[in-house]
Amino acid sequence: MVHDRDEKRDNILLLLAEKEQELERVIAEAKAEAERIVAEAEAEAARIRERAQQEVTRLIQEARKRAEAEARATEEQALQQAREEADRIRAQAQQRMDAAVRRVVAAVLRGDER
């Protein structure tokens, strides 16, 4: 009987040792899986950050191009208005000069000496 109890105790100890080894293996596998999942998540986060940075860069470039185009359009509009104003002033000056020349010629022809 003592021998049976010793054998049962040995069997229980052996079973416990096997279960402990199995649990250690399961824990090691779980840790490895968790590390793999964390590594994948970190890699995905890095890819997302990179795409976000590229999108920000693209949006900045688009905004800069739009601003430059608007500035060129505004500059061209201002230049066109300045040309039109200069043309108007030249035309007025020409009309005044023509009128002044006619008055001088008329005065000379009349013999006015003012």
Secondary structure, DSSP 8 states (H G I E B T S, - for coil): -HHHHHHHHHHHHHHHHHHHHHHHHHHHHHHHHHHHHHHHHHHHHHHHHHHHHHHHHHHHHHHHHHHHHHHHHHHHHHHHHHHHHHHHHHHHHHHHHHHHHHHHHHHHHHT---
